[in-house]
Amino acid sequence: MENELFTQKQWNEIRDIRNRLLVETDWTQVSDSPLSESKRAEFNDYRAQLRNLPNQSESPDQVVWPAKPEL
């Protein structure tokens, strides 16, 4: 039971970080963003990878964070 709680805490921390990274890049998806279409698409892909992060592995120790596109 204690191990399950620890694992759930790890997943919660991963989701918190993921959510923060998504919020930090929200501006890249708005219509008046100064980014080019190709750069906006890169950020769109990055954000999709972040949203899928909890589903990519069964263990929080195996999570691979996507690389944030360069500005």
mmCIF file as Biopython writes it, N, C-alpha, C and O atoms, coordinates in Angstrom:
data_model
#
loop_
_atom_site.group_PDB
_atom_site.id
_atom_site.type_symbol
_atom_site.label_atom_id
_atom_site.label_alt_id
_atom_site.label_comp_id
_atom_site.label_asym_id
_atom_site.label_entity_id
_atom_site.label_seq_id
_atom_site.pdbx_PDB_ins_code
_atom_site.Cartn_x
_atom_site.Cartn_y
_atom_site.Cartn_z
_atom_site.occupancy
_atom_site.B_iso_or_equiv
_atom_site.auth_seq_id
_atom_site.auth_asym_id
_atom_site.pdbx_PDB_model_num
ATOM 1   N N  . MET A ? 1  ? 0.817  -1.190 0.000   1.0 0.0 1  A 1 
ATOM 2   C CA . MET A ? 1  ? 0.000  0.000  0.000   1.0 0.0 1  A 1 
ATOM 3   C C  . MET A ? 1  ? 0.864  1.258  0.000   1.0 0.0 1  A 1 
ATOM 4   O O  . MET A ? 1  ? 0.572  2.214  -0.718  1.0 0.0 1  A 1 
ATOM 5   N N  . GLU A ? 2  ? 1.915  1.259  0.795   1.0 0.0 2  A 1 
ATOM 6   C CA . GLU A ? 2  ? 2.810  2.423  0.867   1.0 0.0 2  A 1 
ATOM 7   C C  . GLU A ? 2  ? 3.481  2.675  -0.476  1.0 0.0 2  A 1 
ATOM 8   O O  . GLU A ? 2  ? 3.655  3.825  -0.879  1.0 0.0 2  A 1 
ATOM 9   N N  . ASN A ? 3  ? 3.857  1.609  -1.166  1.0 0.0 3  A 1 
ATOM 10  C CA . ASN A ? 3  ? 4.484  1.736  -2.481  1.0 0.0 3  A 1 
ATOM 11  C C  . ASN A ? 3  ? 3.511  2.338  -3.490  1.0 0.0 3  A 1 
ATOM 12  O O  . ASN A ? 3  ? 3.902  3.152  -4.326  1.0 0.0 3  A 1 
ATOM 13  N N  . GLU A ? 4  ? 2.244  1.938  -3.409  1.0 0.0 4  A 1 
ATOM 14  C CA . GLU A ? 4  ? 1.222  2.489  -4.302  1.0 0.0 4  A 1 
ATOM 15  C C  . GLU A ? 4  ? 1.030  3.980  -4.060  1.0 0.0 4  A 1 
ATOM 16  O O  . GLU A ? 4  ? 0.858  4.749  -5.006  1.0 0.0 4  A 1 
ATOM 17  N N  . LEU A ? 5  ? 1.059  4.388  -2.793  1.0 0.0 5  A 1 
ATOM 18  C CA . LEU A ? 5  ? 0.930  5.810  -2.462  1.0 0.0 5  A 1 
ATOM 19  C C  . LEU A ? 5  ? 2.114  6.604  -2.986  1.0 0.0 5  A 1 
ATOM 20  O O  . LEU A ? 5  ? 1.953  7.713  -3.495  1.0 0.0 5  A 1 
ATOM 21  N N  . PHE A ? 6  ? 3.307  6.030  -2.857  1.0 0.0 6  A 1 
ATOM 22  C CA . PHE A ? 6  ? 4.500  6.693  -3.376  1.0 0.0 6  A 1 
ATOM 23  C C  . PHE A ? 6  ? 4.408  6.846  -4.889  1.0 0.0 6  A 1 
ATOM 24  O O  . PHE A ? 6  ? 4.718  7.909  -5.426  1.0 0.0 6  A 1 
ATOM 25  N N  . THR A ? 7  ? 3.983  5.790  -5.575  1.0 0.0 7  A 1 
ATOM 26  C CA . THR A ? 7  ? 3.842  5.842  -7.031  1.0 0.0 7  A 1 
ATOM 27  C C  . THR A ? 7  ? 2.793  6.872  -7.432  1.0 0.0 7  A 1 
ATOM 28  O O  . THR A ? 7  ? 3.005  7.619  -8.388  1.0 0.0 7  A 1 
ATOM 29  N N  . GLN A ? 8  ? 1.674  6.929  -6.731  1.0 0.0 8  A 1 
ATOM 30  C CA . GLN A ? 8  ? 0.637  7.917  -7.038  1.0 0.0 8  A 1 
ATOM 31  C C  . GLN A ? 8  ? 1.166  9.339  -6.822  1.0 0.0 8  A 1 
ATOM 32  O O  . GLN A ? 8  ? 0.856  10.249 -7.591  1.0 0.0 8  A 1 
ATOM 33  N N  . LYS A ? 9  ? 1.958  9.513  -5.782  1.0 0.0 9  A 1 
ATOM 34  C CA . LYS A ? 9  ? 2.550  10.831 -5.522  1.0 0.0 9  A 1 
ATOM 35  C C  . LYS A ? 9  ? 3.486  11.217 -6.669  1.0 0.0 9  A 1 
ATOM 36  O O  . LYS A ? 9  ? 3.491  12.370 -7.100  1.0 0.0 9  A 1 
ATOM 37  N N  . GLN A ? 10 ? 4.273  10.267 -7.164  1.0 0.0 10 A 1 
ATOM 38  C CA . GLN A ? 10 ? 5.160  10.533 -8.298  1.0 0.0 10 A 1 
ATOM 39  C C  . GLN A ? 10 ? 4.361  10.945 -9.532  1.0 0.0 10 A 1 
ATOM 40  O O  . GLN A ? 10 ? 4.717  11.907 -10.212 1.0 0.0 10 A 1 
ATOM 41  N N  . TRP A ? 11 ? 3.279  10.214 -9.822  1.0 0.0 11 A 1 
ATOM 42  C CA . TRP A ? 11 ? 2.442  10.555 -10.976 1.0 0.0 11 A 1 
ATOM 43  C C  . TRP A ? 11 ? 1.829  11.940 -10.805 1.0 0.0 11 A 1 
ATOM 44  O O  . TRP A ? 11 ? 1.741  12.700 -11.769 1.0 0.0 11 A 1 
ATOM 45  N N  . ASN A ? 12 ? 1.411  12.272 -9.608  1.0 0.0 12 A 1 
ATOM 46  C CA . ASN A ? 12 ? 0.855  13.600 -9.362  1.0 0.0 12 A 1 
ATOM 47  C C  . ASN A ? 12 ? 1.895  14.689 -9.610  1.0 0.0 12 A 1 
ATOM 48  O O  . ASN A ? 12 ? 1.577  15.733 -10.180 1.0 0.0 12 A 1 
ATOM 49  N N  . GLU A ? 13 ? 3.130  14.452 -9.187  1.0 0.0 13 A 1 
ATOM 50  C CA . GLU A ? 13 ? 4.203  15.421 -9.425  1.0 0.0 13 A 1 
ATOM 51  C C  . GLU A ? 13 ? 4.486  15.565 -10.925 1.0 0.0 13 A 1 
ATOM 52  O O  . GLU A ? 13 ? 4.711  16.671 -11.415 1.0 0.0 13 A 1 
ATOM 53  N N  . ILE A ? 14 ? 4.473  14.458 -11.636 1.0 0.0 14 A 1 
ATOM 54  C CA . ILE A ? 14 ? 4.692  14.495 -13.085 1.0 0.0 14 A 1 
ATOM 55  C C  . ILE A ? 14 ? 3.575  15.290 -13.762 1.0 0.0 14 A 1 
ATOM 56  O O  . ILE A ? 14 ? 3.840  16.113 -14.638 1.0 0.0 14 A 1 
ATOM 57  N N  . ARG A ? 15 ? 2.347  15.047 -13.361 1.0 0.0 15 A 1 
ATOM 58  C CA . ARG A ? 15 ? 1.222  15.807 -13.941 1.0 0.0 15 A 1 
ATOM 59  C C  . ARG A ? 15 ? 1.326  17.293 -13.621 1.0 0.0 15 A 1 
ATOM 60  O O  . ARG A ? 15 ? 1.021  18.133 -14.467 1.0 0.0 15 A 1 
ATOM 61  N N  . ASP A ? 16 ? 1.757  17.622 -12.400 1.0 0.0 16 A 1 
ATOM 62  C CA . ASP A ? 16 ? 1.913  19.035 -12.022 1.0 0.0 16 A 1 
ATOM 63  C C  . ASP A ? 16 ? 2.967  19.722 -12.896 1.0 0.0 16 A 1 
ATOM 64  O O  . ASP A ? 16 ? 2.754  20.838 -13.370 1.0 0.0 16 A 1 
ATOM 65  N N  . ILE A ? 17 ? 4.087  19.060 -13.102 1.0 0.0 17 A 1 
ATOM 66  C CA . ILE A ? 17 ? 5.144  19.618 -13.960 1.0 0.0 17 A 1 
ATOM 67  C C  . ILE A ? 17 ? 4.634  19.737 -15.385 1.0 0.0 17 A 1 
ATOM 68  O O  . ILE A ? 17 ? 4.831  20.760 -16.041 1.0 0.0 17 A 1 
ATOM 69  N N  . ARG A ? 18 ? 3.977  18.686 -15.862 1.0 0.0 18 A 1 
ATOM 70  C CA . ARG A ? 18 ? 3.431  18.697 -17.218 1.0 0.0 18 A 1 
ATOM 71  C C  . ARG A ? 18 ? 2.446  19.844 -17.402 1.0 0.0 18 A 1 
ATOM 72  O O  . ARG A ? 18 ? 2.488  20.542 -18.415 1.0 0.0 18 A 1 
ATOM 73  N N  . ASN A ? 19 ? 1.572  20.039 -16.440 1.0 0.0 19 A 1 
ATOM 74  C CA . ASN A ? 19 ? 0.586  21.114 -16.533 1.0 0.0 19 A 1 
ATOM 75  C C  . ASN A ? 19 ? 1.260  22.488 -16.541 1.0 0.0 19 A 1 
ATOM 76  O O  . ASN A ? 19 ? 0.824  23.388 -17.258 1.0 0.0 19 A 1 
ATOM 77  N N  . ARG A ? 20 ? 2.308  22.648 -15.754 1.0 0.0 20 A 1 
ATOM 78  C CA . ARG A ? 20 ? 3.048  23.912 -15.737 1.0 0.0 20 A 1 
ATOM 79  C C  . ARG A ? 20 ? 3.688  24.171 -17.095 1.0 0.0 20 A 1 
ATOM 80  O O  . ARG A ? 20 ? 3.645  25.294 -17.597 1.0 0.0 20 A 1 
ATOM 81  N N  . LEU A ? 21 ? 4.280  23.137 -17.693 1.0 0.0 21 A 1 
ATOM 82  C CA . LEU A ? 21 ? 4.900  23.288 -19.009 1.0 0.0 21 A 1 
ATOM 83  C C  . LEU A ? 21 ? 3.864  23.618 -20.077 1.0 0.0 21 A 1 
ATOM 84  O O  . LEU A ? 21 ? 4.147  24.385 -20.997 1.0 0.0 21 A 1 
ATOM 85  N N  . LEU A ? 22 ? 2.685  23.052 -19.965 1.0 0.0 22 A 1 
ATOM 86  C CA . LEU A ? 22 ? 1.618  23.374 -20.913 1.0 0.0 22 A 1 
ATOM 87  C C  . LEU A ? 22 ? 1.193  24.838 -20.770 1.0 0.0 22 A 1 
ATOM 88  O O  . LEU A ? 22 ? 1.024  25.542 -21.765 1.0 0.0 22 A 1 
ATOM 89  N N  . VAL A ? 23 ? 1.023  25.282 -19.536 1.0 0.0 23 A 1 
ATOM 90  C CA . VAL A ? 23 ? 0.625  26.676 -19.305 1.0 0.0 23 A 1 
ATOM 91  C C  . VAL A ? 23 ? 1.695  27.629 -19.841 1.0 0.0 23 A 1 
ATOM 92  O O  . VAL A ? 23 ? 1.373  28.660 -20.431 1.0 0.0 23 A 1 
ATOM 93  N N  . GLU A ? 24 ? 2.962  27.283 -19.635 1.0 0.0 24 A 1 
ATOM 94  C CA . GLU A ? 24 ? 4.058  28.137 -20.101 1.0 0.0 24 A 1 
ATOM 95  C C  . GLU A ? 24 ? 4.081  28.277 -21.624 1.0 0.0 24 A 1 
ATOM 96  O O  . GLU A ? 24 ? 4.634  29.243 -22.148 1.0 0.0 24 A 1 
ATOM 97  N N  . THR A ? 25 ? 3.490  27.329 -22.328 1.0 0.0 25 A 1 
ATOM 98  C CA . THR A ? 25 ? 3.515  27.373 -23.797 1.0 0.0 25 A 1 
ATOM 99  C C  . THR A ? 25 ? 2.144  27.647 -24.400 1.0 0.0 25 A 1 
ATOM 100 O O  . THR A ? 25 ? 1.974  27.547 -25.615 1.0 0.0 25 A 1 
ATOM 101 N N  . ASP A ? 26 ? 1.174  27.986 -23.578 1.0 0.0 26 A 1 
ATOM 102 C CA . ASP A ? 26 ? -0.161 28.330 -24.100 1.0 0.0 26 A 1 
ATOM 103 C C  . ASP A ? 26 ? -0.073 29.433 -25.152 1.0 0.0 26 A 1 
ATOM 104 O O  . ASP A ? 26 ? -0.760 29.375 -26.171 1.0 0.0 26 A 1 
ATOM 105 N N  . TRP A ? 27 ? 0.756  30.418 -24.913 1.0 0.0 27 A 1 
ATOM 106 C CA . TRP A ? 27 ? 0.852  31.577 -25.799 1.0 0.0 27 A 1 
ATOM 107 C C  . TRP A ? 27 ? 1.269  31.189 -27.216 1.0 0.0 27 A 1 
ATOM 108 O O  . TRP A ? 27 ? 1.001  31.929 -28.162 1.0 0.0 27 A 1 
ATOM 109 N N  . THR A ? 28 ? 1.917  30.046 -27.372 1.0 0.0 28 A 1 
ATOM 110 C CA . THR A ? 28 ? 2.395  29.645 -28.699 1.0 0.0 28 A 1 
ATOM 111 C C  . THR A ? 28 ? 1.269  29.220 -29.628 1.0 0.0 28 A 1 
ATOM 112 O O  . THR A ? 28 ? 1.473  29.098 -30.836 1.0 0.0 28 A 1 
ATOM 113 N N  . GLN A ? 29 ? 0.073  28.993 -29.069 1.0 0.0 29 A 1 
ATOM 114 C CA . GLN A ? 29 ? -1.028 28.462 -29.865 1.0 0.0 29 A 1 
ATOM 115 C C  . GLN A ? 29 ? -2.111 29.484 -30.175 1.0 0.0 29 A 1 
ATOM 116 O O  . GLN A ? 29 ? -3.075 29.169 -30.873 1.0 0.0 29 A 1 
ATOM 117 N N  . VAL A ? 30 ? -1.968 30.688 -29.675 1.0 0.0 30 A 1 
ATOM 118 C CA . VAL A ? 30 ? -2.983 31.703 -29.947 1.0 0.0 30 A 1 
ATOM 119 C C  . VAL A ? 30 ? -2.794 32.279 -31.341 1.0 0.0 30 A 1 
ATOM 120 O O  . VAL A ? 30 ? -1.687 32.270 -31.879 1.0 0.0 30 A 1 
ATOM 121 N N  . SER A ? 31 ? -3.867 32.776 -31.918 1.0 0.0 31 A 1 
ATOM 122 C CA . SER A ? 31 ? -3.826 33.231 -33.311 1.0 0.0 31 A 1 
ATOM 123 C C  . SER A ? 31 ? -2.899 34.419 -33.535 1.0 0.0 31 A 1 
ATOM 124 O O  . SER A ? 31 ? -2.376 34.587 -34.637 1.0 0.0 31 A 1 
ATOM 125 N N  . ASP A ? 32 ? -2.686 35.242 -32.521 1.0 0.0 32 A 1 
ATOM 126 C CA . ASP A ? 32 ? -1.795 36.393 -32.707 1.0 0.0 32 A 1 
ATOM 127 C C  . ASP A ? 32 ? -0.379 36.150 -32.170 1.0 0.0 32 A 1 
ATOM 128 O O  . ASP A ? 32 ? 0.358  37.098 -31.900 1.0 0.0 32 A 1 
ATOM 129 N N  . SER A ? 33 ? -0.012 34.894 -32.022 1.0 0.0 33 A 1 
ATOM 130 C CA . SER A ? 33 ? 1.340  34.545 -31.594 1.0 0.0 33 A 1 
ATOM 131 C C  . SER A ? 33 ? 2.345  35.026 -32.642 1.0 0.0 33 A 1 
ATOM 132 O O  . SER A ? 33 ? 2.074  34.932 -33.839 1.0 0.0 33 A 1 
ATOM 133 N N  . PRO A ? 34 ? 3.502  35.541 -32.210 1.0 0.0 34 A 1 
ATOM 134 C CA . PRO A ? 34 ? 4.507  36.012 -33.161 1.0 0.0 34 A 1 
ATOM 135 C C  . PRO A ? 34 ? 5.288  34.886 -33.847 1.0 0.0 34 A 1 
ATOM 136 O O  . PRO A ? 34 ? 6.182  35.153 -34.649 1.0 0.0 34 A 1 
ATOM 137 N N  . LEU A ? 35 ? 4.960  33.652 -33.541 1.0 0.0 35 A 1 
ATOM 138 C CA . LEU A ? 35 ? 5.692  32.517 -34.104 1.0 0.0 35 A 1 
ATOM 139 C C  . LEU A ? 35 ? 5.274  32.245 -35.546 1.0 0.0 35 A 1 
ATOM 140 O O  . LEU A ? 35 ? 4.148  32.534 -35.952 1.0 0.0 35 A 1 
ATOM 141 N N  . SER A ? 36 ? 6.204  31.686 -36.302 1.0 0.0 36 A 1 
ATOM 142 C CA . SER A ? 36 ? 5.880  31.238 -37.656 1.0 0.0 36 A 1 
ATOM 143 C C  . SER A ? 36 ? 4.969  30.012 -37.555 1.0 0.0 36 A 1 
ATOM 144 O O  . SER A ? 36 ? 4.864  29.387 -36.499 1.0 0.0 36 A 1 
ATOM 145 N N  . GLU A ? 37 ? 4.318  29.682 -38.660 1.0 0.0 37 A 1 
ATOM 146 C CA . GLU A ? 37 ? 3.441  28.503 -38.673 1.0 0.0 37 A 1 
ATOM 147 C C  . GLU A ? 37 ? 4.221  27.228 -38.353 1.0 0.0 37 A 1 
ATOM 148 O O  . GLU A ? 37 ? 3.718  26.359 -37.641 1.0 0.0 37 A 1 
ATOM 149 N N  . SER A ? 38 ? 5.434  27.112 -38.867 1.0 0.0 38 A 1 
ATOM 150 C CA . SER A ? 38 ? 6.221  25.897 -38.611 1.0 0.0 38 A 1 
ATOM 151 C C  . SER A ? 38 ? 6.637  25.809 -37.144 1.0 0.0 38 A 1 
ATOM 152 O O  . SER A ? 38 ? 6.639  24.725 -36.560 1.0 0.0 38 A 1 
ATOM 153 N N  . LYS A ? 39 ? 6.988  26.945 -36.553 1.0 0.0 39 A 1 
ATOM 154 C CA . LYS A ? 39 ? 7.377  26.945 -35.142 1.0 0.0 39 A 1 
ATOM 155 C C  . LYS A ? 39 ? 6.149  26.676 -34.259 1.0 0.0 39 A 1 
ATOM 156 O O  . LYS A ? 39 ? 6.249  25.977 -33.251 1.0 0.0 39 A 1 
ATOM 157 N N  . ARG A ? 40 ? 4.999  27.229 -34.641 1.0 0.0 40 A 1 
ATOM 158 C CA . ARG A ? 40 ? 3.767  26.962 -33.899 1.0 0.0 40 A 1 
ATOM 159 C C  . ARG A ? 40 ? 3.436  25.476 -33.969 1.0 0.0 40 A 1 
ATOM 160 O O  . ARG A ? 40 ? 2.976  24.899 -32.984 1.0 0.0 40 A 1 
ATOM 161 N N  . ALA A ? 41 ? 3.662  24.854 -35.114 1.0 0.0 41 A 1 
ATOM 162 C CA . ALA A ? 41 ? 3.417  23.416 -35.266 1.0 0.0 41 A 1 
ATOM 163 C C  . ALA A ? 41 ? 4.363  22.607 -34.378 1.0 0.0 41 A 1 
ATOM 164 O O  . ALA A ? 41 ? 3.955  21.602 -33.797 1.0 0.0 41 A 1 
ATOM 165 N N  . GLU A ? 42 ? 5.628  23.039 -34.269 1.0 0.0 42 A 1 
ATOM 166 C CA . GLU A ? 42 ? 6.576  22.354 -33.384 1.0 0.0 42 A 1 
ATOM 167 C C  . GLU A ? 42 ? 6.065  22.380 -31.944 1.0 0.0 42 A 1 
ATOM 168 O O  . GLU A ? 42 ? 6.103  21.368 -31.244 1.0 0.0 42 A 1 
ATOM 169 N N  . PHE A ? 43 ? 5.587  23.552 -31.512 1.0 0.0 43 A 1 
ATOM 170 C CA . PHE A ? 43 ? 5.065  23.663 -30.155 1.0 0.0 43 A 1 
ATOM 171 C C  . PHE A ? 43 ? 3.780  22.864 -29.989 1.0 0.0 43 A 1 
ATOM 172 O O  . PHE A ? 43 ? 3.527  22.312 -28.918 1.0 0.0 43 A 1 
ATOM 173 N N  . ASN A ? 44 ? 2.982  22.799 -31.020 1.0 0.0 44 A 1 
ATOM 174 C CA . ASN A ? 44 ? 1.763  21.991 -30.972 1.0 0.0 44 A 1 
ATOM 175 C C  . ASN A ? 44 ? 2.119  20.519 -30.751 1.0 0.0 44 A 1 
ATOM 176 O O  . ASN A ? 44 ? 1.485  19.842 -29.943 1.0 0.0 44 A 1 
ATOM 177 N N  . ASP A ? 45 ? 3.124  20.028 -31.462 1.0 0.0 45 A 1 
ATOM 178 C CA . ASP A ? 45 ? 3.574  18.642 -31.290 1.0 0.0 45 A 1 
ATOM 179 C C  . ASP A ? 45 ? 4.136  18.418 -29.882 1.0 0.0 45 A 1 
ATOM 180 O O  . ASP A ? 45 ? 3.850  17.406 -29.242 1.0 0.0 45 A 1 
ATOM 181 N N  . TYR A ? 46 ? 4.935  19.373 -29.414 1.0 0.0 46 A 1 
ATOM 182 C CA . TYR A ? 46 ? 5.518  19.301 -28.070 1.0 0.0 46 A 1 
ATOM 183 C C  . TYR A ? 46 ? 4.404  19.211 -27.020 1.0 0.0 46 A 1 
ATOM 184 O O  . TYR A ? 46 ? 4.464  18.392 -26.102 1.0 0.0 46 A 1 
ATOM 185 N N  . ARG A ? 47 ? 3.403  20.054 -27.170 1.0 0.0 47 A 1 
ATOM 186 C CA . ARG A ? 47 ? 2.296  20.068 -26.227 1.0 0.0 47 A 1 
ATOM 187 C C  . ARG A ? 47 ? 1.497  18.763 -26.276 1.0 0.0 47 A 1 
ATOM 188 O O  . ARG A ? 47 ? 1.030  18.286 -25.242 1.0 0.0 47 A 1 
ATOM 189 N N  . ALA A ? 48 ? 1.339  18.190 -27.460 1.0 0.0 48 A 1 
ATOM 190 C CA . ALA A ? 48 ? 0.658  16.897 -27.583 1.0 0.0 48 A 1 
ATOM 191 C C  . ALA A ? 48 ? 1.453  15.807 -26.863 1.0 0.0 48 A 1 
ATOM 192 O O  . ALA A ? 48 ? 0.875  14.946 -26.201 1.0 0.0 48 A 1 
ATOM 193 N N  . GLN A ? 49 ? 2.767  15.848 -26.994 1.0 0.0 49 A 1 
ATOM 194 C CA . GLN A ? 49 ? 3.611  14.874 -26.295 1.0 0.0 49 A 1 
ATOM 195 C C  . GLN A ? 49 ? 3.484  15.039 -24.783 1.0 0.0 49 A 1 
ATOM 196 O O  . GLN A ? 49 ? 3.446  14.052 -24.049 1.0 0.0 49 A 1 
ATOM 197 N N  . LEU A ? 50 ? 3.420  16.285 -24.321 1.0 0.0 50 A 1 
ATOM 198 C CA . LEU A ? 50 ? 3.239  16.519 -22.890 1.0 0.0 50 A 1 
ATOM 199 C C  . LEU A ? 50 ? 1.898  15.971 -22.414 1.0 0.0 50 A 1 
ATOM 200 O O  . LEU A ? 50 ? 1.827  15.334 -21.363 1.0 0.0 50 A 1 
ATOM 201 N N  . ARG A ? 51 ? 0.837  16.213 -23.178 1.0 0.0 51 A 1 
ATOM 202 C CA . ARG A ? 51 ? -0.485 15.730 -22.773 1.0 0.0 51 A 1 
ATOM 203 C C  . ARG A ? 51 ? -0.531 14.202 -22.725 1.0 0.0 51 A 1 
ATOM 204 O O  . ARG A ? 51 ? -1.259 13.633 -21.912 1.0 0.0 51 A 1 
ATOM 205 N N  . ASN A ? 52 ? 0.229  13.540 -23.577 1.0 0.0 52 A 1 
ATOM 206 C CA . ASN A ? 52 ? 0.250  12.074 -23.613 1.0 0.0 52 A 1 
ATOM 207 C C  . ASN A ? 52 ? 1.240  11.458 -22.632 1.0 0.0 52 A 1 
ATOM 208 O O  . ASN A ? 52 ? 1.307  10.236 -22.504 1.0 0.0 52 A 1 
ATOM 209 N N  . LEU A ? 53 ? 1.993  12.278 -21.953 1.0 0.0 53 A 1 
ATOM 210 C CA . LEU A ? 53 ? 3.051  11.807 -21.065 1.0 0.0 53 A 1 
ATOM 211 C C  . LEU A ? 53 ? 2.602  10.751 -20.057 1.0 0.0 53 A 1 
ATOM 212 O O  . LEU A ? 53 ? 3.268  9.723  -19.935 1.0 0.0 53 A 1 
ATOM 213 N N  . PRO A ? 54 ? 1.508  10.956 -19.335 1.0 0.0 54 A 1 
ATOM 214 C CA . PRO A ? 54 ? 1.133  9.925  -18.345 1.0 0.0 54 A 1 
ATOM 215 C C  . PRO A ? 54 ? 0.780  8.580  -18.967 1.0 0.0 54 A 1 
ATOM 216 O O  . PRO A ? 54 ? 0.793  7.563  -18.275 1.0 0.0 54 A 1 
ATOM 217 N N  . ASN A ? 55 ? 0.467  8.555  -20.252 1.0 0.0 55 A 1 
ATOM 218 C CA . ASN A ? 55 ? 0.085  7.302  -20.902 1.0 0.0 55 A 1 
ATOM 219 C C  . ASN A ? 55 ? 1.258  6.589  -21.572 1.0 0.0 55 A 1 
ATOM 220 O O  . ASN A ? 55 ? 1.095  5.471  -22.061 1.0 0.0 55 A 1 
ATOM 221 N N  . GLN A ? 56 ? 2.415  7.201  -21.603 1.0 0.0 56 A 1 
ATOM 222 C CA . GLN A ? 56 ? 3.523  6.631  -22.362 1.0 0.0 56 A 1 
ATOM 223 C C  . GLN A ? 56 ? 4.268  5.521  -21.634 1.0 0.0 56 A 1 
ATOM 224 O O  . GLN A ? 56 ? 4.956  4.727  -22.275 1.0 0.0 56 A 1 
ATOM 225 N N  . SER A ? 57 ? 4.149  5.446  -20.316 1.0 0.0 57 A 1 
ATOM 226 C CA . SER A ? 57 ? 4.842  4.381  -19.599 1.0 0.0 57 A 1 
ATOM 227 C C  . SER A ? 57 ? 4.023  3.957  -18.393 1.0 0.0 57 A 1 
ATOM 228 O O  . SER A ? 57 ? 3.137  4.679  -17.938 1.0 0.0 57 A 1 
ATOM 229 N N  . GLU A ? 58 ? 4.328  2.804  -17.899 1.0 0.0 58 A 1 
ATOM 230 C CA . GLU A ? 58 ? 3.597  2.279  -16.752 1.0 0.0 58 A 1 
ATOM 231 C C  . GLU A ? 58 ? 4.193  2.713  -15.432 1.0 0.0 58 A 1 
ATOM 232 O O  . GLU A ? 58 ? 3.540  2.629  -14.392 1.0 0.0 58 A 1 
ATOM 233 N N  . SER A ? 59 ? 5.435  3.180  -15.469 1.0 0.0 59 A 1 
ATOM 234 C CA . SER A ? 59 ? 6.113  3.584  -14.240 1.0 0.0 59 A 1 
ATOM 235 C C  . SER A ? 59 ? 6.538  5.048  -14.351 1.0 0.0 59 A 1 
ATOM 236 O O  . SER A ? 59 ? 7.017  5.472  -15.403 1.0 0.0 59 A 1 
ATOM 237 N N  . PRO A ? 60 ? 6.371  5.813  -13.293 1.0 0.0 60 A 1 
ATOM 238 C CA . PRO A ? 60 ? 6.818  7.201  -13.335 1.0 0.0 60 A 1 
ATOM 239 C C  . PRO A ? 60 ? 8.333  7.322  -13.502 1.0 0.0 60 A 1 
ATOM 240 O O  . PRO A ? 60 ? 8.831  8.355  -13.951 1.0 0.0 60 A 1 
ATOM 241 N N  . ASP A ? 61 ? 9.045  6.291  -13.150 1.0 0.0 61 A 1 
ATOM 242 C CA . ASP A ? 61 ? 10.507 6.303  -13.301 1.0 0.0 61 A 1 
ATOM 243 C C  . ASP A ? 61 ? 10.941 6.161  -14.755 1.0 0.0 61 A 1 
ATOM 244 O O  . ASP A ? 61 ? 12.103 6.404  -15.079 1.0 0.0 61 A 1 
ATOM 245 N N  . GLN A ? 62 ? 10.024 5.774  -15.632 1.0 0.0 62 A 1 
ATOM 246 C CA . GLN A ? 62 ? 10.368 5.560  -17.038 1.0 0.0 62 A 1 
ATOM 247 C C  . GLN A ? 62 ? 9.881  6.689  -17.950 1.0 0.0 62 A 1 
ATOM 248 O O  . GLN A ? 62 ? 10.007 6.596  -19.171 1.0 0.0 62 A 1 
ATOM 249 N N  . VAL A ? 63 ? 9.333  7.743  -17.369 1.0 0.0 63 A 1 
ATOM 250 C CA . VAL A ? 63 ? 8.829  8.858  -18.162 1.0 0.0 63 A 1 
ATOM 251 C C  . VAL A ? 63 ? 9.982  9.560  -18.871 1.0 0.0 63 A 1 
ATOM 252 O O  . VAL A ? 63 ? 11.007 9.872  -18.265 1.0 0.0 63 A 1 
ATOM 253 N N  . VAL A ? 64 ? 9.792  9.802  -20.166 1.0 0.0 64 A 1 
ATOM 254 C CA . VAL A ? 64 ? 10.789 10.536 -20.960 1.0 0.0 64 A 1 
ATOM 255 C C  . VAL A ? 64 ? 10.147 11.855 -21.366 1.0 0.0 64 A 1 
ATOM 256 O O  . VAL A ? 64 ? 9.166  11.879 -22.110 1.0 0.0 64 A 1 
ATOM 257 N N  . TRP A ? 65 ? 10.706 12.941 -20.873 1.0 0.0 65 A 1 
ATOM 258 C CA . TRP A ? 65 ? 10.165 14.263 -21.166 1.0 0.0 65 A 1 
ATOM 259 C C  . TRP A ? 65 ? 10.541 14.679 -22.580 1.0 0.0 65 A 1 
ATOM 260 O O  . TRP A ? 65 ? 11.689 14.507 -22.989 1.0 0.0 65 A 1 
ATOM 261 N N  . PRO A ? 66 ? 9.591  15.225 -23.333 1.0 0.0 66 A 1 
ATOM 262 C CA . PRO A ? 66 ? 9.908  15.700 -24.689 1.0 0.0 66 A 1 
ATOM 263 C C  . PRO A ? 66 ? 10.780 16.958 -24.617 1.0 0.0 66 A 1 
ATOM 264 O O  . PRO A ? 66 ? 10.743 17.702 -23.637 1.0 0.0 66 A 1 
ATOM 265 N N  . ALA A ? 67 ? 11.547 17.173 -25.656 1.0 0.0 67 A 1 
ATOM 266 C CA . ALA A ? 67 ? 12.398 18.366 -25.725 1.0 0.0 67 A 1 
ATOM 267 C C  . ALA A ? 67 ? 11.551 19.559 -26.157 1.0 0.0 67 A 1 
ATOM 268 O O  . ALA A ? 67 ? 10.785 19.479 -27.118 1.0 0.0 67 A 1 
ATOM 269 N N  . LYS A ? 68 ? 11.701 20.659 -25.437 1.0 0.0 68 A 1 
ATOM 270 C CA . LYS A ? 68 ? 10.973 21.874 -25.774 1.0 0.0 68 A 1 
ATOM 271 C C  . LYS A ? 68 ? 11.605 22.503 -27.005 1.0 0.0 68 A 1 
ATOM 272 O O  . LYS A ? 68 ? 12.828 22.623 -27.073 1.0 0.0 68 A 1 
ATOM 273 N N  . PRO A ? 69 ? 10.795 22.908 -27.981 1.0 0.0 69 A 1 
ATOM 274 C CA . PRO A ? 69 ? 11.357 23.534 -29.182 1.0 0.0 69 A 1 
ATOM 275 C C  . PRO A ? 69 ? 12.100 24.832 -28.840 1.0 0.0 69 A 1 
ATOM 276 O O  . PRO A ? 69 ? 11.757 25.532 -27.888 1.0 0.0 69 A 1 
ATOM 277 N N  . GLU A ? 70 ? 13.099 25.122 -29.624 1.0 0.0 70 A 1 
ATOM 278 C CA . GLU A ? 70 ? 13.853 26.373 -29.463 1.0 0.0 70 A 1 
ATOM 279 C C  . GLU A ? 70 ? 13.036 27.534 -29.997 1.0 0.0 70 A 1 
ATOM 280 O O  . GLU A ? 70 ? 12.281 27.386 -30.959 1.0 0.0 70 A 1 
ATOM 281 N N  . LEU A ? 71 ? 13.188 28.671 -29.376 1.0 0.0 71 A 1 
ATOM 282 C CA . LEU A ? 71 ? 12.508 29.875 -29.883 1.0 0.0 71 A 1 
ATOM 283 C C  . LEU A ? 71 ? 13.426 30.631 -30.812 1.0 0.0 71 A 1 
ATOM 284 O O  . LEU A ? 71 ? 13.045 31.673 -31.344 1.0 0.0 71 A 1 
#
